[in-house]
């Protein structure tokens, strides 16, 4: 596929900067910061425009903090200018160059995609396999410490195959190198780069291993096949392929019978987020985190309200 050129000028257009600015302001939860964004909107836009036109952007420092749901993770945040430029690079450079080469079974971080789409596809595959085969198997794979294990040099080589524009490459590579190890969670650019990093694996599974029923959400993916022996072979080949990408599978990876219950995207085969005993365990953990001062009361009460709503949710898509 032909490499993309002349992409950098897209992020220098005032209309695009305003659009990215509005998106960042809309997604900012801190009311004081939102008020500040509105008061100094023209100043922010003018300064960002000058930085991009002069090609003088230097990635700012990251603010790191820890979240504990759905599991303990380190999230990185940046200042307003960096967020806006990050959105510009993602929407007007990476989207144009990367999205056309992604397969539809890769359902993360894109419009009309997400966990609901992943569950919908997995459900469709189960229905088809139930019709075609009496017995079949599902290979469930999960990559160990995916974001923090992404290799910068391998990622850059992949991007070079998609983008020709030197100015675009420089700003993308600067953002990549601003991550000390792997890619930080919390950046829009990093989300797009992460779903792109495993694109070669998607093509390998579909085209080389000839797996017809396959779906992936970031580092969590399923392969459906009637032969357990062939899935064992696929698992071996996937491990070899991931070694070249400097990645490895974790202990959650295994082959299930079609009659087994297993979790995909946090839900079991009935479409439920968790068993009641798991909800009780998680609420107990949140209570401990609140009492030890690691999370505020607002966060703890939000968790209770969330799980209460999930337990009553009738619209969850089951994996029948």
C-alpha positions as CSV (number, residue, x, y, z in Angstrom):
1,X,0.0,0.0,0.0
2,X,1.3,3.5,-0.9
3,X,2.8,5.5,1.9
4,X,0.9,8.7,2.9
5,X,2.5,12.1,2.3
6,X,1.6,15.8,3.0
7,X,-0.1,15.0,6.3
8,X,1.6,17.5,8.6
9,X,-0.2,20.5,7.1
10,X,-3.5,19.1,8.3
11,X,-2.6,19.7,12.0
12,X,-1.6,23.3,11.2
13,X,-5.1,24.3,10.0
14,X,-7.0,26.6,12.4
15,X,-10.3,24.8,12.0
16,X,-8.7,21.5,12.9
17,X,-7.0,23.0,16.0
18,X,-10.3,24.5,17.1
19,X,-12.0,21.1,16.6
20,X,-9.3,19.4,18.7
21,X,-9.5,22.1,21.3
22,X,-13.3,21.7,21.7
23,X,-12.9,18.0,22.0
24,X,-10.3,18.3,24.8
25,X,-12.5,20.9,26.6
26,X,-15.6,18.6,26.3
27,X,-13.7,15.6,27.7
28,X,-12.2,17.6,30.6
29,X,-14.0,16.8,33.9
30,X,-12.3,19.5,36.1
31,X,-14.8,22.4,36.1
32,X,-12.1,25.0,37.0
33,X,-9.9,23.8,34.1
34,X,-12.9,23.9,31.7
35,X,-13.6,27.5,32.8
36,X,-9.9,28.3,32.2
37,X,-10.1,26.7,28.7
38,X,-13.0,28.9,27.8
39,X,-11.4,32.1,29.0
40,X,-8.1,31.6,27.2
41,X,-9.3,29.7,24.1
42,X,-7.9,32.2,21.6
43,X,-4.6,32.3,23.4
44,X,-4.3,28.5,23.4
45,X,-5.2,28.2,19.8
46,X,-2.8,30.9,18.6
47,X,0.1,29.5,20.6
48,X,-0.5,25.9,19.3
49,X,-0.8,27.2,15.8
50,X,2.6,29.0,16.1
51,X,4.3,25.9,17.6
52,X,3.0,23.7,14.8
53,X,3.8,26.1,12.0
54,X,7.3,26.7,13.3
55,X,7.7,23.0,13.9
56,X,9.0,23.7,17.3
57,X,6.9,21.3,19.4
58,X,8.6,19.7,22.4
59,X,6.5,17.0,24.3
60,X,5.7,18.2,27.8
61,X,6.1,16.3,31.0
62,X,3.6,13.6,32.0
63,X,1.5,13.5,35.2
64,X,1.3,9.9,36.4
65,X,-1.4,8.5,38.7
66,X,-2.7,5.1,39.7
67,X,-6.2,3.7,39.2
68,X,-7.5,0.5,40.7
69,X,-10.4,-0.4,38.6
70,X,-10.8,-2.7,36.7
71,X,-7.3,-3.4,37.9
72,X,-4.3,-1.5,39.1
73,X,-2.8,0.6,36.3
74,X,-0.6,3.7,35.9
75,X,-2.3,6.4,33.8
76,X,-0.4,9.3,32.3
77,X,-1.9,12.7,31.7
78,X,-0.5,15.8,30.0
79,X,-1.2,19.6,30.0
80,X,-3.8,21.1,27.7
81,X,-1.5,22.1,24.9
82,X,0.0,18.6,24.7
83,X,-3.5,17.0,24.8
84,X,-4.7,19.2,21.9
85,X,-1.6,18.4,19.8
86,X,-2.0,14.8,20.7
87,X,-5.5,14.8,19.4
88,X,-4.4,16.6,16.2
89,X,-1.7,14.0,15.5
90,X,-4.1,11.2,16.1
91,X,-7.0,12.5,14.1
92,X,-5.3,14.2,11.2
93,X,-2.1,12.1,10.7
94,X,-2.5,8.6,12.2
95,X,-6.1,8.1,11.3
96,X,-5.4,8.9,7.7
97,X,-2.4,6.7,7.5
98,X,-3.2,3.8,9.8
99,X,-7.0,3.2,9.9
100,X,-7.3,2.0,6.2
101,X,-5.0,-0.9,6.9
102,X,-6.7,-2.2,10.0
103,X,-9.0,-5.2,9.8
104,X,-12.6,-5.0,11.0
105,X,-12.0,-7.7,13.6
106,X,-9.7,-5.2,15.4
107,X,-12.4,-3.5,17.4
108,X,-10.6,-1.1,19.8
109,X,-10.3,2.7,19.9
110,X,-12.2,3.5,16.7
111,X,-15.6,5.0,15.8
112,X,-18.4,2.4,15.9
113,X,-16.1,0.0,17.6
114,X,-15.4,-1.0,21.2
115,X,-16.3,-3.7,23.7
116,X,-19.9,-4.0,22.5
117,X,-18.7,-4.5,19.0
118,X,-16.2,-7.1,20.2
119,X,-18.8,-9.0,22.1
120,X,-21.2,-8.8,19.1
121,X,-18.6,-10.3,16.8
122,X,-17.7,-13.0,19.3
123,X,-21.3,-13.9,19.7
124,X,-21.8,-14.1,16.0
125,X,-18.9,-16.5,15.7
126,X,-20.2,-18.7,18.4
127,X,-23.6,-18.9,16.7
128,X,-21.9,-19.8,13.4
129,X,-19.7,-22.5,15.0
130,X,-22.7,-23.9,16.9
131,X,-24.4,-24.4,13.5
132,X,-21.4,-25.8,11.7
133,X,-19.8,-28.0,14.3
134,X,-21.0,-30.3,17.1
135,X,-17.9,-29.5,19.1
136,X,-15.4,-26.7,18.7
137,X,-12.7,-24.9,20.6
138,X,-11.8,-21.3,21.4
139,X,-8.2,-20.1,21.9
140,X,-8.2,-17.1,24.2
141,X,-5.0,-15.1,24.2
142,X,-3.9,-12.2,26.4
143,X,-0.6,-10.4,26.1
144,X,1.5,-9.7,29.1
145,X,1.9,-6.0,30.0
146,X,1.1,-5.0,26.5
147,X,1.4,-1.2,26.6
148,X,4.6,-1.2,28.6
149,X,6.1,-3.9,26.4
150,X,5.7,-2.1,23.0
151,X,9.1,-1.7,21.4
152,X,9.8,1.8,20.1
153,X,12.1,0.8,17.3
154,X,9.7,-1.9,16.0
155,X,6.8,0.6,16.2
156,X,8.7,3.2,14.3
157,X,9.6,0.8,11.5
158,X,5.9,-0.1,11.2
159,X,5.0,3.6,10.9
160,X,7.7,4.2,8.3
161,X,5.9,1.7,6.1
162,X,2.7,3.8,6.3
163,X,3.9,7.4,6.4
164,X,6.4,9.2,4.1
165,X,6.0,12.8,5.3
166,X,9.1,13.7,7.3
167,X,7.5,16.4,9.5
168,X,4.7,14.0,10.5
169,X,7.2,11.3,11.2
170,X,9.3,13.6,13.5
171,X,6.3,14.7,15.7
172,X,5.1,11.0,15.9
173,X,8.6,9.8,16.8
174,X,9.0,12.6,19.4
175,X,5.7,11.5,21.1
176,X,6.8,7.8,21.1
177,X,10.2,8.7,22.5
178,X,8.6,10.8,25.3
179,X,7.4,7.5,26.8
180,X,10.2,6.1,28.8
181,X,9.2,2.5,28.4
182,X,6.5,1.2,26.0
183,X,3.5,3.5,25.6
184,X,1.8,5.2,28.4
185,X,-1.9,4.6,29.0
186,X,-4.1,7.7,28.7
187,X,-2.9,9.3,25.5
188,X,-5.1,9.3,22.3
189,X,-2.0,8.9,20.1
190,X,-0.8,6.0,22.1
191,X,-4.2,4.2,21.9
192,X,-4.0,4.4,18.1
193,X,-0.4,3.3,18.0
194,X,-1.2,0.4,20.2
195,X,-4.0,-1.0,18.0
196,X,-1.7,-0.6,15.0
197,X,1.2,-2.4,16.7
198,X,-0.5,-5.8,16.4
199,X,-1.9,-5.2,12.9
200,X,0.7,-7.5,11.4
201,X,-0.4,-10.2,13.8
202,X,-4.0,-9.8,12.7
203,X,-3.0,-10.4,9.1
204,X,-0.8,-13.3,10.1
205,X,-3.7,-15.0,11.9
206,X,-6.2,-14.4,9.2
207,X,-4.0,-14.9,6.1
208,X,-1.2,-17.4,7.2
209,X,-3.0,-19.4,9.9
210,X,-6.3,-19.2,7.9
211,X,-8.4,-18.6,11.0
212,X,-11.8,-17.5,9.7
213,X,-13.3,-16.7,13.1
214,X,-11.0,-14.3,14.9
215,X,-11.6,-11.1,17.0
216,X,-9.3,-8.8,18.9
217,X,-9.7,-5.9,21.4
218,X,-6.2,-4.5,22.0
219,X,-4.2,-7.3,23.6
220,X,-7.2,-9.6,24.3
221,X,-8.2,-11.9,21.4
222,X,-10.1,-15.1,20.5
223,X,-9.6,-17.7,17.8
224,X,-12.5,-20.2,17.0
225,X,-11.8,-23.5,15.3
226,X,-13.2,-27.0,15.3
227,X,-9.8,-28.6,15.8
228,X,-8.1,-28.4,19.2
229,X,-4.9,-29.7,17.7
230,X,-4.8,-27.0,15.1
231,X,-5.4,-24.3,17.8
232,X,-2.5,-25.8,19.7
233,X,-0.4,-25.3,16.5
234,X,-1.7,-21.7,16.1
235,X,-0.8,-21.0,19.7
236,X,2.7,-22.1,19.1
237,X,3.0,-20.0,15.9
238,X,1.5,-16.9,17.6
239,X,4.1,-17.2,20.4
240,X,6.9,-17.3,17.8
241,X,5.4,-14.3,16.0
242,X,5.1,-12.3,19.2
243,X,8.7,-13.0,20.1
244,X,9.7,-11.0,17.0
245,X,7.5,-8.2,18.3
246,X,9.1,-8.3,21.7
247,X,5.9,-9.5,23.3
248,X,4.7,-12.6,25.2
249,X,1.4,-14.2,26.2
250,X,0.4,-14.3,29.9
251,X,-1.0,-17.0,32.1
252,X,-4.6,-16.2,31.1
253,X,-3.9,-17.7,27.6
254,X,-5.5,-21.2,27.1
255,X,-7.8,-23.3,24.9
256,X,-11.4,-23.7,26.0
257,X,-14.1,-26.1,24.9
258,X,-17.3,-24.5,23.4
259,X,-19.1,-25.7,26.6
260,X,-16.7,-24.0,29.0
261,X,-17.4,-20.6,30.6
262,X,-14.7,-18.0,30.1
263,X,-14.3,-14.2,30.3
264,X,-13.8,-12.0,27.2
265,X,-13.6,-8.2,27.7
266,X,-14.6,-8.7,31.3
267,X,-17.8,-10.6,30.6
268,X,-18.7,-14.3,30.8
269,X,-20.5,-16.4,28.2
270,X,-23.8,-15.1,29.5
271,X,-22.8,-11.5,28.9
272,X,-22.6,-10.7,32.6
273,X,-19.7,-8.5,33.9
274,X,-19.1,-10.7,36.9
275,X,-20.6,-13.2,39.3
276,X,-22.1,-11.7,42.5
277,X,-19.2,-13.1,44.5
278,X,-16.7,-11.2,42.3
279,X,-18.7,-8.0,42.7
280,X,-18.6,-8.5,46.5
281,X,-14.8,-9.0,46.3
282,X,-14.3,-5.9,44.2
283,X,-16.5,-3.8,46.5
284,X,-14.5,-5.1,49.5
285,X,-11.3,-4.0,47.7
286,X,-12.7,-0.5,47.0
287,X,-13.8,-0.2,50.6
288,X,-10.2,-0.9,51.7
289,X,-8.8,1.6,49.1
290,X,-11.1,4.2,50.4
291,X,-10.3,3.6,54.1
292,X,-6.6,3.6,53.4
293,X,-6.9,7.0,51.6
294,X,-5.9,5.8,48.1
295,X,-9.3,6.8,46.5
296,X,-11.8,9.5,47.5
297,X,-15.3,8.9,48.7
298,X,-16.7,10.1,45.4
299,X,-14.8,7.3,43.6
300,X,-16.0,4.7,46.1
301,X,-19.6,5.8,45.8
302,X,-19.4,5.8,42.0
303,X,-18.3,2.2,42.1
304,X,-21.2,1.2,44.2
305,X,-23.6,3.0,41.8
306,X,-21.9,1.5,38.8
307,X,-22.2,-2.1,40.0
308,X,-25.7,-1.6,41.1
309,X,-26.6,-0.5,37.6
310,X,-24.7,-3.4,35.9
311,X,-26.5,-6.0,38.0
312,X,-29.8,-4.6,36.7
313,X,-28.7,-4.1,33.1
314,X,-30.9,-6.0,30.7
315,X,-29.1,-4.9,27.5
316,X,-25.9,-6.8,28.0
317,X,-25.0,-8.8,24.9
318,X,-24.6,-12.5,25.8
319,X,-22.2,-14.8,24.2
320,X,-24.7,-17.5,23.4
